[in-house]
Amino acid sequence: MHRYIPGTEADLARMLDKLGLTSSEDLFGDVPGELMLKGGLDLPEALSEQELVRKMKALSRKNSSLDDLVCFLGAGAYDHYIPAVVGQLVSRSEFYTSYTPYQPEISQGTLQAIFEYQTMICNLTGMDATNASMYDGATACVEAAKMAVDSTRRNTIAVSKTVNPEVRKVLGTYMDLCGFNIIEIDMDNGVTDLVRLKELLAGNSDLAAVIVQSPNFFGIVEDMDAVGELLNGSKTLFISYVDPISLAILKKPSEYGADIAVGEGQPLGNSLNFGGPYVGFLATCEKLMRRLPGRIVGQTKDIDGKRAFVLTLQAREQHIRRSRASSNICSNQGLNALAAAIYMATMGEHGLKEVATQCVQKAHYAYRKLTESGVYKPLFDKPFFMEFAVTGPVEPAVVNNDLLGAGILGGYQLYRDYPEYRNSLLICVTEKRTKAEIDKLVETMLSTAAKEGSGMA
């Protein structure tokens, strides 16, 4: 009757007495002492409601100041324009309050939304089937690797060093704990070393899959046709990690022989959100369809012959025996997947192509303006989509600090993951960026180089 009123000390004493315990700590008696927190949490005193509101508003103002920055940072999360209709529709209570659809017969709206998302992901990737979404791109890649191991009965995954470092770290953690082996394929001038890949294929009969990203972490478009040709006819599966926006103008994974396509769906109508929640997608060919983890929504007809939707090919441990489950993923990113579906439906084929084309054109404009000065030089001489790496005479941290002062969120400092690229920045230019903003980026970076150069002289 009073569900929102907290328990009192007297309530606690009565509960403990009923259980035959003397303190709430006794409830955790089975936990080893060395794992228990020693002392209390270092938390401030409780605030009044008025004080709390004031504090939260102050924190929100810090976030809004970041929203005002002009973003040239990518490296896996991208600042694309999100049409107003996306936020308007996902904010409808029918969507954001609905729970995971365990009972299809009473969840037709949610199931249809997921089905439409699946259909559009299949159209985008050219694959035969996809699931109802994953936590993010990194875990989608992990699930694809596990699918490959399970399908081939092999124990080793090869991943290119040009794959996003965060994805590789997550993959390494999962594979190690699952008892699988990881081999990293060397890179050659910013792309996957195909000679090394060929040697791996010839010398390793335990290779379950090869993972290559295109556009890769450096923004470079990999030669996926060549990778597909190397893997063609072998029992080693081809896992393609892709940017969904790029697929509007680049080849689909199905066109170069990929067995599984994975990626981060954040660019499809999901805001940056300081790193999450995001939505991963995982699509595959028909022969591997039954090994897809999580949920898949299918279309059928009800008893009256009307269009209806059901959960099908259920591989979750909540639906089938745990020993037979392909994955322990317990949910899908339904609201994020819905945002992606609304975005794709709103943009359509021509709209997505326009976004991708503008990304290419604006990124290449920024690249030309920076490199024609001679102060900044291209780190790699390869075709790229919307990200490119430049190297210059100034520490990236110094450059980014000056950019921040100019209201610009600068590029990614590559030496964090690639120590050999000490003075290099990875810069991203999406369709949101204007010519004036790009010119200001270039002007500030050149000014920083000149200032630091005169200071060193």
C-alpha angles and dihedrals in degrees: 000000000000102000096156097049111098121235118263129225087258090054090051092049092052092049093049091048090052090052094045093243132130101209141012088250088068088069088070097047092124092061113094112251094236089062095052122099111254112221128354129307116275095242129148122245116281116271130222116250091256092050091047093052090050091050094048092050090052090052092048090054089059089055093048090054088058090050088059092060119103103239123224093155120111124142094142104334119071137201102223125160113265115206114235091241091069095062092040095055100039087052092063109114092231087069110031096045097044117107131223107297104249091150108050094188091067098033102061095132094051092044093050091051090053091045091054090049090052092049093052093047089053090049091049096048099031090230125137102236142010135182132241091275137280134242094265142321094281095054090043087058090050092051090049090053091050089049089053094049091048093046099046098034087228127129109213133081123195117205127183118242087230090070114104106283092227091054090050091050093052090045091050093051094051096042093049093051091046091052096246126135126242125205120186116215113222120240129232118207093336098316137084113286101241092188089058091045091053090051091050092051092050095046104038120064091175095066110127099177147351119222119205127169125215124212080027129212091282091052092251121143106236124216094254092167089062092049090049092050092051091052096040111116094011126109090236112106124229115228113191119200107202144177106238094215091054090058089073089074106013128071117283117245090247090059095062098041104265114164094199130021120200136168150137114288095196092105088062101083099308119120123231093256092186089288106326173170090320135164127240123204128210121185129172147174124274095259091061097037095106091056095060111124125229124010132342121190117213134192123236141143127267127226090280093052094253124140110270139169131226140176106256139180088021109198099166120118089233090062104038138023109302093232090059097044115115092211142005093227103139104194147010129240091248101167093044091047089050090053089051091050093050091047093050092045091048095047097040124188095303095044093052090048090052091051092049093046093051090049090054095045096046094044091052091048090054090046092053094046092051099043100040088069091064090223093097119040130197112260090209132022098218137116111271139188113214103325129067137171125230131182125211146168096268133072109260091232090060092048092049092048091056091045090052089054088055092052094259129127101217135212133291117276103234097199088074089076103011108043091186090068097065103158098032132119128196107215125195125200118187130183090269094070118097128212089251092053092048091048090051090051091052094044092051094047092049091046091052091050091050093047094048091044093054090046092054091046 
